[in-house]
Amino acid sequence: MGSIRTRPESNTCYLDFRYNGVRCREQTTLQATTTNIARLERLLRKIEKEIKVGTFVYSNYFPNSKRVAQFESVATAPVAAPSHVEMVAAAQQAALSYSAQQHPGHVVPATQLTPTFKEFSNVWFREREIDWKRSNRRKVLDIMKLHLIPRFGGRRVGDITKADLLALRTYLAKDYRAGQGLSPSRINSIMNIMSQIIEEAADRYDFTTPYRGIKSLRVPRTKVDPFPLDEVNLILNEVREDFRDYYLLRFFTGMRTSEIDGLQWKYVDFDARQILIREVLVRGYLDTAKTDGSEREIDMSAPVFDALKRQHEVTGEEDSFVFLSRKKTALDCKNINARIWHPLLEQLEVRRRKPYQTRHTAATLWLAAGEAPEWIARQMGHTTTKMLFTTYSRYVPNLTRQDGSAMDQLLRNNLQTPDLSTVSVINSEEHEGVCP
């Protein structure tokens, strides 16, 4: 097993390990500090792991070493493209060697030996993408290409400062897109990806992350603007016939756009009268449900059951999506919104809302009908009832027209009060000055 050793005369570190039966000692100009030794130990563990599996290439780490020629003829297993550790280690060693030759005794700052932001962020993405769903991979890649790489691509990742990060956030909030800026939620998403990249780089290359102390922007509460029942009826009566049942399901099941567009007949259980949410359609591709809680069973009401029965006569034989375009392909939500949803609201003079408000409508209608909050949470795919009480409950009085009258009626029917007809009237003069 190799080790990191120190030359007493210069107090500099060198790597001591064995490769192909040969003892190899490779000098660095790094001083024997705790940080430098820890960095070299991580590098040594990577080298030994590659030696063990047969993928180690000496020149990738020590391109100026005399050992490179010695091992050139040694056959190795096929090697994939160098990883970021290999590339950066080689760049570090080359920079250290060059610096030692040009400036004896000078120590190169660690941050100057880090890769560019573009190089590291691309490597970071390749390493992480296996953990993400397809839709999230697309989202992260868009953020990198649109916002991060154009601004920091050529900078060394270790040279990016806290001021740079705050300047990015300010730009996104005030100056992006002709001064209109982005929403706090969108800015937080972008800054979150930036923080992950920077903090991973700081951990790997032993520099202090500049992201400390930068907090997320406050995100305003979600604007809930459900449709009252009379507008729901108006929309369902006037919408194009081939989309009537589509919107009926949206209003009365609380399904998200990706869930209803990705609904397949194999997930419709007529016997149990349930819709199974298992897959979603995002940007034309099927993926797993948004979260573990989103994978759920929605109970069919009578109108929903009847609507699905009608739809089965139209697309049931296709054995694919419940709702299809006229070309028998999956629905394109942007196309539907532009050609059907928004023109319909304008025609009916109904206030413009995003289709997502149909989900909020379902929640408020369930609450107004007196359904159990725990049941509603399960239908919506929420793990707790907290959102119901913090987001939707204020709409219930407007829908039920109760406004406290339920409590008033309860008291009228059940509260027992004494008969006051026999109680004598108090003489105010006799009790003047006495507090009741």
DOVEX-866796 format. One record per residue (C-alpha): residue number from 1; x negated, y, z. Coordinates in pm, whole numbers, plus 50000, padded with zeros to 5 digits. Layout:
N
+-----+-------+-------+-------+
: num :     X :     Y :     Z :
+-----+-------+-------+-------+
: NUM :     X :     Y :     Z :
...
+-----+-------+-------+-------+
//
This chain:
436
+-----+-------+-------+-------+
: num :     X :     Y :     Z :
+-----+-------+-------+-------+
:   1 : 50000 : 50000 : 50000 :
:   2 : 49865 : 50340 : 49902 :
:   3 : 49813 : 50642 : 50123 :
:   4 : 49745 : 51014 : 50120 :
:   5 : 49397 : 51093 : 50243 :
:   6 : 49205 : 51414 : 50315 :
:   7 : 48851 : 51513 : 50218 :
:   8 : 48693 : 51658 : 50536 :
:   9 : 48461 : 51893 : 50350 :
:  10 : 48744 : 52073 : 50163 :
:  11 : 49055 : 51975 : 50364 :
:  12 : 49225 : 51885 : 50037 :
:  13 : 49447 : 51582 : 49973 :
:  14 : 49397 : 51291 : 49736 :
:  15 : 49607 : 50985 : 49647 :
:  16 : 49459 : 50644 : 49724 :
:  17 : 49639 : 50345 : 49566 :
:  18 : 49580 : 50028 : 49364 :
:  19 : 49685 : 49972 : 49003 :
:  20 : 49615 : 49655 : 48804 :
:  21 : 49379 : 49537 : 49078 :
:  22 : 49175 : 49857 : 49067 :
:  23 : 49150 : 50105 : 49353 :
:  24 : 49244 : 50449 : 49224 :
:  25 : 49172 : 50777 : 49400 :
:  26 : 49311 : 51091 : 49241 :
:  27 : 49210 : 51429 : 49377 :
:  28 : 49437 : 51732 : 49417 :
:  29 : 49364 : 52089 : 49525 :
:  30 : 49652 : 52088 : 49773 :
:  31 : 49552 : 52170 : 50130 :
:  32 : 49632 : 51907 : 50392 :
:  33 : 49942 : 52074 : 50530 :
:  34 : 50249 : 51888 : 50654 :
:  35 : 50454 : 52008 : 50357 :
:  36 : 50192 : 51911 : 50097 :
:  37 : 50133 : 51569 : 50249 :
:  38 : 50509 : 51498 : 50255 :
:  39 : 50536 : 51601 : 49890 :
:  40 : 50250 : 51375 : 49785 :
:  41 : 50388 : 51084 : 49988 :
:  42 : 50714 : 51104 : 49793 :
:  43 : 50517 : 51111 : 49470 :
:  44 : 50312 : 50811 : 49581 :
:  45 : 50625 : 50610 : 49666 :
:  46 : 50756 : 50677 : 49317 :
:  47 : 50427 : 50565 : 49162 :
:  48 : 50419 : 50244 : 49363 :
:  49 : 50780 : 50166 : 49275 :
:  50 : 50702 : 50202 : 48902 :
:  51 : 50387 : 49993 : 48938 :
:  52 : 50599 : 49720 : 49099 :
:  53 : 50857 : 49711 : 48817 :
:  54 : 50598 : 49754 : 48542 :
:  55 : 50695 : 50097 : 48409 :
:  56 : 50406 : 50304 : 48544 :
:  57 : 50212 : 50508 : 48287 :
:  58 : 49893 : 50654 : 48431 :
:  59 : 49869 : 50950 : 48194 :
:  60 : 50217 : 51072 : 48285 :
:  61 : 50094 : 51153 : 48634 :
:  62 : 49722 : 51212 : 48590 :
:  63 : 49665 : 51321 : 48230 :
:  64 : 49311 : 51452 : 48300 :
:  65 : 49192 : 51152 : 48498 :
:  66 : 48902 : 50933 : 48382 :
:  67 : 49121 : 50632 : 48464 :
:  68 : 49354 : 50709 : 48172 :
:  69 : 49107 : 50568 : 47915 :
:  70 : 49045 : 50266 : 48136 :
:  71 : 49412 : 50174 : 48143 :
:  72 : 49502 : 50271 : 47783 :
:  73 : 49469 : 49917 : 47656 :
:  74 : 49666 : 49762 : 47942 :
:  75 : 50000 : 49635 : 47815 :
:  76 : 50301 : 49762 : 47999 :
:  77 : 50671 : 49702 : 47979 :
:  78 : 50869 : 49927 : 47743 :
:  79 : 50895 : 50267 : 47900 :
:  80 : 51194 : 50495 : 47882 :
:  81 : 51161 : 50868 : 47841 :
:  82 : 50970 : 51017 : 48140 :
:  83 : 51186 : 51107 : 48433 :
:  84 : 51182 : 51453 : 48586 :
:  85 : 50948 : 51327 : 48859 :
:  86 : 50699 : 51204 : 48601 :
:  87 : 50715 : 51518 : 48392 :
:  88 : 50687 : 51753 : 48687 :
:  89 : 50412 : 51547 : 48852 :
:  90 : 50212 : 51558 : 48531 :
:  91 : 50271 : 51929 : 48496 :
:  92 : 50171 : 51983 : 48858 :
:  93 : 49853 : 51784 : 48823 :
:  94 : 49759 : 51961 : 48502 :
:  95 : 49824 : 52300 : 48658 :
:  96 : 49630 : 52212 : 48969 :
:  97 : 49336 : 52082 : 48769 :
:  98 : 49332 : 52387 : 48545 :
:  99 : 49361 : 52622 : 48844 :
: 100 : 49081 : 52442 : 49025 :
: 101 : 48855 : 52482 : 48721 :
: 102 : 48938 : 52849 : 48662 :
: 103 : 48972 : 52965 : 49023 :
: 104 : 48778 : 52744 : 49265 :
: 105 : 48936 : 52744 : 49609 :
: 106 : 49259 : 52907 : 49491 :
: 107 : 49583 : 52727 : 49587 :
: 108 : 49867 : 52748 : 49333 :
: 109 : 50203 : 52829 : 49500 :
: 110 : 50437 : 52530 : 49489 :
: 111 : 50719 : 52730 : 49329 :
: 112 : 50503 : 52803 : 49025 :
: 113 : 50473 : 52431 : 48960 :
: 114 : 50847 : 52365 : 48943 :
: 115 : 51020 : 52296 : 48609 :
: 116 : 51236 : 52554 : 48436 :
: 117 : 51598 : 52576 : 48539 :
: 118 : 51708 : 52436 : 48203 :
: 119 : 51479 : 52134 : 48235 :
: 120 : 51576 : 52054 : 48590 :
: 121 : 51950 : 52119 : 48552 :
: 122 : 51966 : 51884 : 48252 :
: 123 : 51787 : 51612 : 48449 :
: 124 : 52014 : 51677 : 48749 :
: 125 : 52320 : 51640 : 48526 :
: 126 : 52200 : 51308 : 48378 :
: 127 : 52136 : 51171 : 48725 :
: 128 : 52471 : 51278 : 48866 :
: 129 : 52710 : 51220 : 48577 :
: 130 : 52750 : 50851 : 48653 :
: 131 : 52929 : 50949 : 48977 :
: 132 : 53181 : 51175 : 48804 :
: 133 : 53497 : 51122 : 48610 :
: 134 : 53496 : 51221 : 48244 :
: 135 : 53694 : 51540 : 48310 :
: 136 : 53454 : 51651 : 48582 :
: 137 : 53151 : 51583 : 48362 :
: 138 : 53301 : 51809 : 48098 :
: 139 : 53373 : 52078 : 48354 :
: 140 : 53020 : 52075 : 48497 :
: 141 : 52861 : 52074 : 48152 :
: 142 : 53072 : 52372 : 48046 :
: 143 : 52964 : 52566 : 48354 :
: 144 : 52599 : 52492 : 48285 :
: 145 : 52617 : 52586 : 47919 :
: 146 : 52837 : 52895 : 47953 :
: 147 : 52716 : 53053 : 48276 :
: 148 : 52396 : 52909 : 48422 :
: 149 : 52150 : 52810 : 48150 :
: 150 : 52195 : 53131 : 47946 :
: 151 : 52104 : 53333 : 48258 :
: 152 : 51836 : 53118 : 48423 :
: 153 : 51730 : 52867 : 48157 :
: 154 : 51373 : 52990 : 48112 :
: 155 : 51308 : 53073 : 48478 :
: 156 : 51120 : 52830 : 48697 :
: 157 : 51373 : 52684 : 48936 :
: 158 : 51149 : 52766 : 49234 :
: 159 : 51133 : 53134 : 49138 :
: 160 : 51509 : 53197 : 49154 :
: 161 : 51588 : 53421 : 49450 :
: 162 : 51890 : 53491 : 49666 :
: 163 : 51918 : 53830 : 49495 :
: 164 : 51943 : 53651 : 49159 :
: 165 : 52227 : 53436 : 49289 :
: 166 : 52418 : 53731 : 49433 :
: 167 : 52370 : 53918 : 49106 :
: 168 : 52520 : 53623 : 48919 :
: 169 : 52822 : 53622 : 49147 :
: 170 : 52872 : 53995 : 49106 :
: 171 : 52846 : 53966 : 48729 :
: 172 : 53107 : 53691 : 48719 :
: 173 : 53342 : 53894 : 48938 :
: 174 : 53309 : 54234 : 48767 :
: 175 : 53141 : 54229 : 48429 :
: 176 : 53225 : 53895 : 48268 :
: 177 : 53453 : 53916 : 47963 :
: 178 : 53451 : 54290 : 47904 :
: 179 : 53470 : 54380 : 48271 :
: 180 : 53774 : 54171 : 48357 :
: 181 : 53583 : 53920 : 48566 :
: 182 : 53680 : 53571 : 48674 :
: 183 : 53907 : 53455 : 48954 :
: 184 : 53754 : 53381 : 49298 :
: 185 : 53839 : 53014 : 49254 :
: 186 : 53656 : 52995 : 48920 :
: 187 : 53356 : 53186 : 49058 :
: 188 : 53335 : 52947 : 49352 :
: 189 : 53334 : 52651 : 49112 :
: 190 : 53045 : 52801 : 48915 :
: 191 : 52847 : 52895 : 49225 :
: 192 : 52905 : 52549 : 49373 :
: 193 : 52735 : 52384 : 49076 :
: 194 : 52452 : 52638 : 49099 :
: 195 : 52405 : 52563 : 49468 :
: 196 : 52389 : 52188 : 49409 :
: 197 : 52121 : 52230 : 49145 :
: 198 : 51914 : 52477 : 49348 :
: 199 : 51937 : 52283 : 49674 :
: 200 : 51841 : 51956 : 49503 :
: 201 : 51542 : 52127 : 49344 :
: 202 : 51440 : 52278 : 49678 :
: 203 : 51454 : 51936 : 49840 :
: 204 : 51248 : 51769 : 49568 :
: 205 : 50983 : 52035 : 49526 :
: 206 : 50956 : 52151 : 49886 :
: 207 : 51054 : 52514 : 49867 :
: 208 : 51308 : 52702 : 50077 :
: 209 : 51648 : 52714 : 49912 :
: 210 : 51756 : 53071 : 49833 :
: 211 : 52118 : 52968 : 49871 :
: 212 : 52128 : 53000 : 50248 :
: 213 : 52383 : 53249 : 50375 :
: 214 : 52581 : 53275 : 50052 :
: 215 : 52943 : 53201 : 50133 :
: 216 : 53228 : 53115 : 49902 :
: 217 : 53464 : 53394 : 49801 :
: 218 : 53801 : 53403 : 49968 :
: 219 : 54060 : 53242 : 49742 :
: 220 : 54412 : 53388 : 49761 :
: 221 : 54688 : 53147 : 49851 :
: 222 : 54830 : 52958 : 49555 :
: 223 : 55110 : 53154 : 49394 :
: 224 : 55419 : 52939 : 49411 :
: 225 : 55700 : 53059 : 49185 :
: 226 : 55952 : 52775 : 49146 :
: 227 : 56253 : 52786 : 48919 :
: 228 : 56595 : 52817 : 49085 :
: 229 : 56840 : 52543 : 48997 :
: 230 : 57042 : 52762 : 48760 :
: 231 : 56728 : 52831 : 48552 :
: 232 : 56640 : 52461 : 48555 :
: 233 : 56984 : 52382 : 48411 :
: 234 : 56949 : 52659 : 48152 :
: 235 : 56611 : 52531 : 48037 :
: 236 : 56724 : 52168 : 48015 :
: 237 : 57035 : 52264 : 47820 :
: 238 : 56849 : 52480 : 47569 :
: 239 : 56515 : 52304 : 47520 :
: 240 : 56454 : 52107 : 47203 :
: 241 : 56632 : 51774 : 47231 :
: 242 : 56323 : 51557 : 47189 :
: 243 : 56164 : 51733 : 47488 :
: 244 : 56466 : 51748 : 47718 :
: 245 : 56382 : 51430 : 47908 :
: 246 : 56015 : 51529 : 47920 :
: 247 : 56097 : 51847 : 48109 :
: 248 : 56363 : 51675 : 48317 :
: 249 : 56091 : 51447 : 48453 :
: 250 : 55866 : 51742 : 48517 :
: 251 : 56131 : 51927 : 48716 :
: 252 : 56250 : 51628 : 48922 :
: 253 : 55936 : 51418 : 48984 :
: 254 : 55667 : 51675 : 49067 :
: 255 : 55425 : 51513 : 48820 :
: 256 : 55123 : 51711 : 48706 :
: 257 : 55071 : 51779 : 48335 :
: 258 : 54791 : 51523 : 48309 :
: 259 : 55007 : 51265 : 48490 :
: 260 : 55318 : 51292 : 48275 :
: 261 : 55119 : 51321 : 47952 :
: 262 : 54920 : 51012 : 48052 :
: 263 : 55220 : 50810 : 48172 :
: 264 : 55238 : 50472 : 47999 :
: 265 : 55524 : 50226 : 47989 :
: 266 : 55324 : 49968 : 48183 :
: 267 : 55342 : 50207 : 48478 :
: 268 : 55723 : 50244 : 48467 :
: 269 : 55893 : 49989 : 48692 :
: 270 : 56265 : 49998 : 48619 :
: 271 : 56337 : 49711 : 48860 :
: 272 : 56180 : 49892 : 49156 :
: 273 : 56294 : 50227 : 49015 :
: 274 : 55945 : 50368 : 49051 :
: 275 : 55688 : 50554 : 48840 :
: 276 : 55334 : 50441 : 48915 :
: 277 : 55067 : 50712 : 48887 :
: 278 : 54750 : 50527 : 48793 :
: 279 : 54594 : 50709 : 48496 :
: 280 : 54594 : 51066 : 48367 :
: 281 : 54534 : 51224 : 48028 :
: 282 : 54271 : 51499 : 48025 :
: 283 : 54148 : 51656 : 47701 :
: 284 : 54275 : 51361 : 47502 :
: 285 : 54109 : 51093 : 47716 :
: 286 : 54257 : 50862 : 47979 :
: 287 : 54098 : 50878 : 48320 :
: 288 : 54171 : 50767 : 48675 :
: 289 : 54403 : 50972 : 48895 :
: 290 : 54277 : 51304 : 49034 :
: 291 : 54220 : 51175 : 49389 :
: 292 : 54292 : 50862 : 49589 :
: 293 : 54608 : 51032 : 49719 :
: 294 : 54716 : 51115 : 49364 :
: 295 : 54742 : 50743 : 49287 :
: 296 : 55093 : 50687 : 49413 :
: 297 : 55447 : 50562 : 49345 :
: 298 : 55723 : 50812 : 49264 :
: 299 : 56079 : 50703 : 49338 :
: 300 : 56321 : 50763 : 49051 :
: 301 : 56633 : 50965 : 49115 :
: 302 : 56937 : 50876 : 48905 :
: 303 : 56874 : 51151 : 48645 :
: 304 : 56508 : 51045 : 48613 :
: 305 : 56601 : 50678 : 48578 :
: 306 : 56854 : 50760 : 48304 :
: 307 : 56607 : 50986 : 48125 :
: 308 : 56342 : 50714 : 48116 :
: 309 : 56596 : 50463 : 47988 :
: 310 : 56681 : 50701 : 47703 :
: 311 : 56313 : 50760 : 47631 :
: 312 : 56246 : 50387 : 47627 :
: 313 : 56475 : 50357 : 47326 :
: 314 : 56254 : 50612 : 47146 :
: 315 : 55899 : 50506 : 47236 :
: 316 : 55938 : 50184 : 47436 :
: 317 : 55839 : 49960 : 47147 :
: 318 : 55508 : 50144 : 47106 :
: 319 : 55386 : 49994 : 47435 :
: 320 : 55171 : 50300 : 47500 :
: 321 : 55255 : 50650 : 47622 :
: 322 : 55606 : 50728 : 47738 :
: 323 : 55603 : 51062 : 47557 :
: 324 : 55450 : 51084 : 47211 :
: 325 : 55418 : 51348 : 46944 :
: 326 : 55605 : 51315 : 46615 :
: 327 : 55287 : 51160 : 46476 :
: 328 : 55300 : 50891 : 46747 :
: 329 : 54990 : 51031 : 46919 :
: 330 : 54933 : 51145 : 47276 :
: 331 : 55069 : 51486 : 47366 :
: 332 : 54847 : 51795 : 47350 :
: 333 : 54950 : 52011 : 47646 :
: 334 : 54810 : 52334 : 47499 :
: 335 : 55003 : 52280 : 47178 :
: 336 : 55326 : 52206 : 47368 :
: 337 : 55287 : 52513 : 47585 :
: 338 : 55226 : 52739 : 47287 :
: 339 : 55496 : 52597 : 47059 :
: 340 : 55773 : 52494 : 47301 :
: 341 : 55741 : 52601 : 47664 :
: 342 : 55652 : 52970 : 47648 :
: 343 : 55867 : 53050 : 47340 :
: 344 : 56164 : 52886 : 47517 :
: 345 : 56122 : 53097 : 47832 :
: 346 : 56096 : 53410 : 47620 :
: 347 : 56406 : 53316 : 47422 :
: 348 : 56604 : 53254 : 47743 :
: 349 : 56466 : 53570 : 47905 :
: 350 : 56336 : 53362 : 48194 :
: 351 : 56031 : 53500 : 48372 :
: 352 : 55711 : 53361 : 48222 :
: 353 : 55552 : 53090 : 48434 :
: 354 : 55297 : 52818 : 48379 :
: 355 : 55440 : 52465 : 48335 :
: 356 : 55274 : 52372 : 48666 :
: 357 : 55557 : 52559 : 48838 :
: 358 : 55783 : 52266 : 48752 :
: 359 : 55586 : 52068 : 49012 :
: 360 : 55648 : 52339 : 49270 :
: 361 : 56015 : 52337 : 49171 :
: 362 : 56045 : 51966 : 49250 :
: 363 : 55893 : 52019 : 49595 :
: 364 : 56126 : 52305 : 49686 :
: 365 : 56433 : 52118 : 49558 :
: 366 : 56343 : 51813 : 49767 :
: 367 : 56299 : 52031 : 50073 :
: 368 : 56624 : 52213 : 50007 :
: 369 : 56804 : 51879 : 49977 :
: 370 : 56681 : 51783 : 50324 :
: 371 : 56443 : 51502 : 50222 :
: 372 : 56191 : 51391 : 50485 :
: 373 : 55866 : 51589 : 50457 :
: 374 : 55656 : 51272 : 50482 :
: 375 : 55843 : 51123 : 50184 :
: 376 : 55802 : 51444 : 49982 :
: 377 : 55428 : 51448 : 50054 :
: 378 : 55396 : 51093 : 49921 :
: 379 : 55590 : 51183 : 49606 :
: 380 : 55361 : 51481 : 49546 :
: 381 : 55041 : 51288 : 49614 :
: 382 : 54951 : 51485 : 49929 :
: 383 : 54781 : 51303 : 50214 :
: 384 : 54952 : 51520 : 50479 :
: 385 : 55260 : 51739 : 50511 :
: 386 : 55053 : 52051 : 50582 :
: 387 : 55090 : 52194 : 50232 :
: 388 : 55466 : 52155 : 50243 :
: 389 : 55499 : 52368 : 50555 :
: 390 : 55238 : 52628 : 50457 :
: 391 : 55324 : 52665 : 50088 :
: 392 : 55678 : 52556 : 50011 :
: 393 : 55888 : 52592 : 50323 :
: 394 : 55949 : 52966 : 50282 :
: 395 : 56153 : 52891 : 49969 :
: 396 : 56398 : 52662 : 50143 :
: 397 : 56625 : 52935 : 50288 :
: 398 : 56660 : 53097 : 49947 :
: 399 : 56771 : 52768 : 49796 :
: 400 : 57005 : 52646 : 50068 :
: 401 : 57146 : 52988 : 50166 :
: 402 : 57114 : 52879 : 50532 :
: 403 : 56893 : 53155 : 50671 :
: 404 : 56951 : 53044 : 51031 :
: 405 : 57319 : 52962 : 50990 :
: 406 : 57254 : 52593 : 51053 :
: 407 : 57136 : 52675 : 51407 :
: 408 : 57430 : 52914 : 51453 :
: 409 : 57674 : 52637 : 51358 :
: 410 : 57499 : 52391 : 51591 :
: 411 : 57537 : 52625 : 51884 :
: 412 : 57899 : 52700 : 51804 :
: 413 : 57982 : 52330 : 51805 :
: 414 : 57781 : 52215 : 52104 :
: 415 : 57695 : 52497 : 52341 :
: 416 : 57917 : 52498 : 52654 :
: 417 : 57985 : 52846 : 52795 :
: 418 : 58172 : 52938 : 53116 :
: 419 : 58521 : 53087 : 53111 :
: 420 : 58466 : 53456 : 53176 :
: 421 : 58836 : 53555 : 53183 :
: 422 : 58859 : 53514 : 53562 :
: 423 : 58539 : 53701 : 53645 :
: 424 : 58611 : 54042 : 53808 :
: 425 : 58469 : 54354 : 53655 :
: 426 : 58176 : 54501 : 53842 :
: 427 : 58229 : 54850 : 53974 :
: 428 : 57950 : 55046 : 53817 :
: 429 : 57972 : 55315 : 54084 :
: 430 : 57917 : 55065 : 54364 :
: 431 : 57607 : 54929 : 54200 :
: 432 : 57460 : 55245 : 54062 :
: 433 : 57083 : 55233 : 54046 :
: 434 : 57066 : 54853 : 54075 :
: 435 : 56879 : 54672 : 53798 :
: 436 : 57072 : 54377 : 53654 :
+-----+-------+-------+-------+
//
